[in-house]
Amino acid sequence: MFFTLKGLGLHMTDFSMAEKMILVQYAIKKYENEAILLEKLKSILSEKDIQRNIDTLIGTQKVRRIGPEILQNNESHTELPDLPDNMKSVIEQL
């Protein structure tokens, strides 16, 4: 099962585990609302991958939950990782 991102030809299998986590972190920075975040990322990652990465980021305290629907990068605890060049256009297209 492959998902493409608006004609960029990127498939969810094109991303490593680390890249998926970075992608989710930058998507959280762009869209803090979890429902919107899931909707935007569904075109790139499977829902299972999205949820797994959110859970991992919360468990490692890189992301925190603010209320029932809002996610926020915990930038006071950890910095966002550098965004690889091959992912910049993906984030811009979200």
Backbone as CSV, one residue per row, in Angstrom:
resi,resn,N_x,N_y,N_z,CA_x,CA_y,CA_z,C_x,C_y,C_z
1,MET,0.850,-1.167,0.000,0.000,0.000,0.000,0.904,1.241,0.000
2,PHE,0.759,2.100,-0.986,1.604,3.282,-1.100,0.760,4.543,-1.086
3,PHE,1.299,5.579,-0.479,0.656,6.880,-0.454,1.625,7.876,-1.073
4,THR,1.132,8.737,-1.955,2.011,9.741,-2.544,1.653,11.104,-1.998
5,LEU,2.589,12.013,-2.044,2.370,13.358,-1.562,2.249,14.306,-2.742
6,LYS,1.031,14.625,-3.126,0.725,15.640,-4.131,1.701,15.668,-5.291
7,GLY,1.907,14.523,-5.896,2.713,14.482,-7.102,4.216,14.518,-6.880
8,LEU,4.660,14.514,-5.637,6.098,14.516,-5.392,6.689,13.126,-5.583
9,GLY,5.833,12.138,-5.670,6.309,10.781,-5.895,6.953,10.154,-4.674
10,LEU,6.652,10.674,-3.508,7.220,10.113,-2.285,6.259,9.081,-1.717
11,HIS,6.772,7.939,-1.383,5.972,6.872,-0.806,6.391,6.680,0.641
12,MET,5.467,6.139,1.441,5.792,5.986,2.848,6.991,5.060,3.052
13,THR,7.283,4.197,2.126,8.435,3.316,2.261,9.743,4.033,1.955
14,ASP,9.679,5.266,1.458,10.881,6.034,1.147,11.529,6.635,2.390
15,PHE,10.855,6.587,3.525,11.360,7.214,4.735,11.870,6.187,5.728
16,SER,13.012,6.489,6.341,13.526,5.631,7.417,12.701,5.907,8.674
17,MET,12.901,5.096,9.698,12.187,5.298,10.970,12.517,6.679,11.541
18,ALA,13.792,7.058,11.499,14.211,8.363,12.028,13.569,9.500,11.230
19,GLU,13.500,9.346,9.910,12.889,10.378,9.073,11.392,10.504,9.346
20,LYS,10.728,9.391,9.584,9.298,9.433,9.916,9.083,10.209,11.210
21,MET,9.953,9.989,12.184,9.823,10.687,13.456,10.062,12.188,13.273
22,ILE,11.066,12.541,12.485,11.341,13.951,12.202,10.156,14.579,11.477
23,LEU,9.604,13.861,10.523,8.447,14.339,9.771,7.278,14.626,10.706
24,VAL,7.007,13.718,11.631,5.912,13.912,12.584,6.200,15.119,13.479
25,GLN,7.442,15.281,13.943,7.786,16.426,14.790,7.556,17.753,14.069
26,TYR,7.985,17.846,12.832,7.798,19.088,12.092,6.331,19.303,11.738
27,ALA,5.584,18.239,11.522,4.148,18.366,11.277,3.442,18.865,12.537
28,ILE,3.886,18.404,13.710,3.322,18.881,14.978,3.609,20.368,15.139
29,LYS,4.792,20.783,14.753,5.134,22.210,14.835,4.201,23.038,13.944
30,LYS,3.845,22.489,12.798,2.994,23.197,11.836,1.513,23.121,12.218
31,TYR,1.075,21.959,12.682,-0.338,21.737,13.041,-0.388,21.106,14.421
32,GLU,-0.706,21.874,15.433,-0.732,21.326,16.788,-1.974,20.479,17.053
33,ASN,-3.068,20.737,16.333,-4.299,19.975,16.533,-4.106,18.558,15.998
34,GLU,-4.336,17.560,16.847,-4.056,16.175,16.484,-4.911,15.686,15.316
35,ALA,-6.167,16.080,15.262,-7.044,15.640,14.172,-6.553,16.188,12.825
36,ILE,-6.151,17.457,12.802,-5.634,18.063,11.567,-4.300,17.413,11.202
37,LEU,-3.480,17.203,12.196,-2.181,16.556,11.993,-2.343,15.185,11.341
38,LEU,-3.249,14.371,11.869,-3.503,13.038,11.303,-3.989,13.134,9.865
39,GLU,-4.883,14.071,9.611,-5.423,14.240,8.262,-4.320,14.614,7.265
40,LYS,-3.450,15.530,7.653,-2.372,15.975,6.759,-1.343,14.877,6.525
41,LEU,-1.004,14.118,7.562,0.032,13.090,7.442,-0.457,11.809,6.768
42,LYS,-1.783,11.596,6.720,-2.311,10.368,6.123,-1.903,10.183,4.674
43,SER,-1.598,11.275,3.986,-1.199,11.165,2.584,0.242,10.680,2.438
44,ILE,0.988,10.661,3.550,2.401,10.287,3.504,2.692,9.019,4.295
45,LEU,2.095,8.915,5.487,2.365,7.784,6.386,1.080,7.040,6.698
46,SER,1.217,5.791,7.086,0.039,5.038,7.520,-0.384,5.573,8.887
47,GLU,-1.646,5.407,9.215,-2.143,5.886,10.507,-1.400,5.201,11.654
48,LYS,-1.068,3.939,11.465,-0.312,3.197,12.479,1.066,3.828,12.704
49,ASP,1.753,4.190,11.610,3.058,4.855,11.718,2.932,6.206,12.423
50,ILE,1.899,6.955,12.078,1.692,8.270,12.695,1.505,8.102,14.196
51,GLN,0.581,7.215,14.590,0.280,7.007,16.001,1.497,6.493,16.757
52,ARG,2.218,5.559,16.170,3.415,4.993,16.804,4.461,6.082,17.056
53,ASN,4.658,6.947,16.061,5.635,8.020,16.212,5.186,9.049,17.241
54,ILE,3.910,9.390,17.267,3.399,10.308,18.293,3.615,9.712,19.676
55,ASP,3.259,8.444,19.849,3.436,7.779,21.150,4.901,7.747,21.567
56,THR,5.789,7.451,20.631,7.228,7.418,20.927,7.730,8.802,21.310
57,LEU,7.312,9.812,20.566,7.748,11.181,20.862,7.239,11.652,22.223
58,ILE,6.024,11.271,22.594,5.499,11.612,23.923,6.280,10.846,24.992
59,GLY,6.531,9.560,24.748,7.254,8.725,25.713,8.678,9.187,25.957
60,THR,9.299,9.765,24.943,10.672,10.266,25.086,10.700,11.751,25.459
61,GLN,9.538,12.300,25.745,9.348,13.691,26.165,9.803,14.719,25.127
62,LYS,9.819,14.323,23.870,10.132,15.271,22.799,8.880,16.032,22.382
63,VAL,7.718,15.440,22.681,6.415,16.039,22.392,5.568,15.891,23.641
64,ARG,4.717,16.877,23.881,3.795,16.772,25.024,2.373,17.006,24.551
65,ARG,1.460,16.447,25.289,0.042,16.605,24.981,-0.491,17.742,25.854
66,ILE,-1.114,18.724,25.216,-1.718,19.859,25.917,-3.230,19.710,25.747
67,GLY,-3.877,19.132,26.715,-5.308,18.875,26.586,-5.549,17.670,25.696
68,PRO,-6.814,17.385,25.403,-7.145,16.164,24.655,-6.797,16.198,23.169
69,GLU,-6.654,17.392,22.561,-6.493,17.456,21.112,-5.211,18.126,20.641
70,ILE,-4.465,18.731,21.523,-3.315,19.545,21.120,-2.004,18.840,21.464
71,LEU,-1.123,18.770,20.468,0.227,18.243,20.652,1.206,19.394,20.463
72,GLN,2.292,19.348,21.209,3.272,20.422,21.118,4.668,19.854,21.286
73,ASN,5.591,20.296,20.448,6.986,19.899,20.616,7.493,20.475,21.928
74,ASN,8.196,19.676,22.677,8.715,20.079,23.982,10.099,20.699,23.774
75,GLU,10.120,21.854,23.113,11.381,22.474,22.732,12.174,22.992,23.921
76,SER,11.536,23.150,25.074,12.291,23.541,26.266,13.081,22.345,26.807
77,HIS,12.653,21.142,26.458,13.321,19.917,26.912,14.317,19.405,25.873
78,THR,13.926,19.418,24.607,14.793,18.956,23.518,14.582,19.837,22.299
79,GLU,15.623,20.025,21.521,15.517,20.801,20.291,14.987,19.918,19.167
80,LEU,14.353,20.562,18.189,13.940,19.819,17.004,15.185,19.378,16.248
81,PRO,15.172,18.172,15.722,16.328,17.732,14.924,16.415,18.539,13.636
82,ASP,17.598,18.573,13.047,17.758,19.249,11.761,16.891,18.556,10.726
83,LEU,16.282,19.346,9.871,15.423,18.818,8.822,16.282,18.469,7.605
84,PRO,16.335,17.182,7.233,17.116,16.794,6.054,16.587,17.478,4.799
85,ASP,17.481,17.780,3.880,17.104,18.474,2.643,16.000,17.753,1.874
86,ASN,16.051,16.410,1.862,15.056,15.655,1.093,13.654,15.724,1.701
87,MET,13.532,16.278,2.917,12.228,16.346,3.569,11.646,17.759,3.600
88,LYS,12.435,18.756,3.217,11.963,20.141,3.284,10.729,20.361,2.415
89,SER,10.734,19.835,1.216,9.575,20.025,0.337,8.356,19.274,0.857
90,VAL,8.573,18.154,1.528,7.456,17.394,2.108,6.755,18.221,3.168
91,ILE,7.534,18.825,4.054,6.967,19.649,5.125,6.254,20.869,4.535
92,GLU,6.842,21.490,3.539,6.213,22.655,2.913,4.881,22.299,2.286
93,GLN,4.734,21.078,1.760,3.514,20.662,1.081,2.407,20.213,2.039
94,LEU,2.737,20.010,3.306,1.712,19.574,4.256,0.662,20.627,4.456
